[in-house]
Amino acid sequence: MSKRYVNLDECELVGHIGVDSGQMMLGDPCYFDDWGGGEFTSAGEDAPPNGAFDYDGACRSTTGDHKAGLLGNGLAAVCSTGFGDGTYPVYVEVSDQGEWGKRVKSMTIVFIDDDAEEDEEDEEEIVCDHCGVETGEIYPGLCDECSERTDDE
């Protein structure tokens, strides 16, 4: 099997997904009536994956060696989010399929952004238009002190 890499520059950001259990599950929503729910009842990280379509099955898969697995004989896929809770960007790659129109070719959720540190280094410091001090703001403009001075004038 050959590896296929997704170029996120060619994908569309569709939003961010929230995580509160340090794991993500992908599955067809029509099967969630069969979801067992429940709690993580296993013996922690030593519990082997069992593939059950419930919270315990998800936890067993994400704490196992692969940090991922299938649940319910393929009803869902589950994985660890790398560093845990938070919000993660969701991208889709869209492909024109001729008479079928545009279709989602792939979905990518980025849990660990290896390029984030490089992106931060590339960001320019935003400075006050009047005095040149760093504003700490996202958009150029006046720092708080210069802004107050212009309001008083």
C-alpha positions as CSV (number, residue, x, y, z in Angstrom):
1,M,0.0,0.0,0.0
2,S,1.4,3.4,-0.9
3,K,1.2,6.3,1.4
4,R,-0.8,9.4,0.4
5,Y,-0.1,12.7,2.0
6,V,-2.6,15.5,2.1
7,N,-1.4,19.0,1.3
8,L,-3.5,21.2,3.7
9,D,-2.8,24.2,1.5
10,E,-5.1,22.5,-1.0
11,C,-7.8,21.7,1.6
12,E,-10.7,23.8,3.0
13,L,-10.8,24.5,6.8
14,V,-14.4,23.6,7.7
15,G,-14.1,24.4,11.4
16,H,-12.7,23.1,14.7
17,I,-13.9,20.1,16.7
18,G,-13.9,20.0,20.5
19,V,-12.5,17.1,22.4
20,D,-13.0,16.4,26.1
21,S,-11.8,12.8,26.5
22,G,-8.5,13.0,24.6
23,Q,-9.8,10.9,21.8
24,M,-11.7,11.3,18.5
25,M,-14.2,8.9,16.9
26,L,-15.3,8.9,13.3
27,G,-18.4,6.9,12.2
28,D,-21.7,7.0,10.4
29,P,-24.2,8.7,12.6
30,C,-26.9,6.2,11.7
31,Y,-25.1,3.6,13.9
32,F,-25.0,5.7,17.0
33,D,-28.3,4.2,18.2
34,D,-26.2,1.1,18.8
35,W,-23.6,2.9,20.8
36,G,-23.1,1.3,24.2
37,G,-22.1,4.5,26.0
38,G,-20.9,3.6,29.5
39,E,-17.6,4.3,31.2
40,F,-14.0,3.2,30.9
41,T,-14.2,0.1,33.1
42,S,-10.9,-1.5,32.0
43,A,-7.8,-1.9,34.0
44,G,-6.2,1.3,32.6
45,E,-3.6,1.2,29.9
46,D,-3.0,-2.5,30.5
47,A,-6.4,-3.5,29.2
48,P,-6.2,-4.9,25.7
49,P,-8.4,-3.5,23.0
50,N,-11.7,-5.4,22.6
51,G,-13.3,-3.5,19.7
52,A,-16.6,-3.0,21.6
53,F,-18.8,-0.2,20.2
54,D,-18.9,1.7,23.5
55,Y,-16.8,4.1,25.5
56,D,-14.8,1.3,27.1
57,G,-13.9,-0.1,23.7
58,A,-12.8,3.4,22.5
59,C,-10.6,3.9,25.6
60,R,-9.0,0.5,25.3
61,S,-8.1,1.3,21.7
62,T,-6.7,4.7,22.3
63,T,-4.6,3.7,25.3
64,G,-3.2,0.6,23.5
65,D,0.0,0.4,21.6
66,H,-1.4,1.8,18.3
67,K,-3.3,4.6,20.0
68,A,-6.1,3.9,17.6
69,G,-8.5,1.1,16.4
70,L,-11.8,0.1,14.9
71,L,-14.9,-0.4,17.0
72,G,-18.0,-2.5,16.4
73,N,-16.5,-4.5,13.5
74,G,-15.8,-1.3,11.6
75,L,-18.8,0.9,12.7
76,A,-16.3,3.5,13.8
77,A,-12.7,4.4,14.0
78,V,-11.2,5.9,17.1
79,C,-7.8,7.4,17.9
80,S,-6.0,9.4,20.6
81,T,-5.7,13.1,20.0
82,G,-2.0,13.2,20.8
83,F,-1.9,15.6,23.7
84,G,-5.5,15.4,24.9
85,D,-8.4,17.8,25.3
86,G,-8.8,20.9,23.2
87,T,-10.1,22.1,19.8
88,Y,-8.6,20.8,16.6
89,P,-8.9,22.1,13.0
90,V,-10.9,19.9,10.6
91,Y,-10.0,20.1,6.8
92,V,-11.7,18.6,3.8
93,E,-10.1,17.9,0.4
94,V,-12.7,18.3,-2.3
95,S,-12.5,16.7,-5.8
96,D,-14.5,17.4,-8.9
97,Q,-15.9,14.1,-10.0
98,G,-17.3,15.3,-13.4
99,E,-21.0,14.5,-13.7
100,W,-21.2,13.6,-10.0
101,G,-20.0,17.1,-9.1
102,K,-17.8,18.0,-6.3
103,R,-17.3,15.4,-3.6
104,V,-15.3,15.2,-0.3
105,K,-12.1,13.2,-1.1
106,S,-10.7,13.2,2.4
107,M,-11.1,14.7,5.8
108,T,-8.1,15.5,8.0
109,I,-8.1,16.5,11.7
110,V,-4.8,18.0,12.8
111,F,-4.0,16.9,16.4
112,I,-0.3,17.8,16.4
113,D,0.9,20.6,14.1
114,D,4.6,20.1,13.5
115,D,4.7,23.4,11.5
116,A,3.1,25.5,14.3
117,E,6.5,26.5,15.8
118,E,7.8,27.5,12.4
119,D,4.6,29.5,11.8
120,E,5.0,31.3,15.1
121,E,8.6,32.2,14.1
122,D,7.4,33.6,10.8
123,E,4.9,35.9,12.4
124,E,5.8,39.6,12.3
125,E,5.6,41.6,15.5
126,I,2.7,44.0,15.4
127,V,3.8,47.5,16.5
128,C,2.0,50.7,17.3
129,D,1.6,52.9,14.2
130,H,2.6,56.0,16.3
131,C,5.3,55.1,18.8
132,G,6.6,51.7,17.4
133,V,6.1,49.7,20.7
134,E,4.8,46.1,20.3
135,T,1.0,46.2,20.7
136,G,0.5,42.4,21.2
137,E,-2.6,42.8,19.0
138,I,-3.4,40.8,15.9
139,Y,-4.0,43.8,13.7
140,P,-1.9,46.9,13.2
141,G,-3.0,50.1,15.0
142,L,-2.2,52.1,18.0
143,C,-1.0,50.8,21.4
144,D,-3.3,51.5,24.4
145,E,-1.3,54.5,25.5
146,C,-1.2,56.2,22.1
147,S,-4.9,55.3,21.6
148,E,-5.8,57.1,24.8
149,R,-3.7,60.1,23.8
150,T,-5.6,60.5,20.5
151,D,-8.9,60.0,22.3
152,D,-8.0,62.9,24.7
153,E,-7.0,65.3,21.8
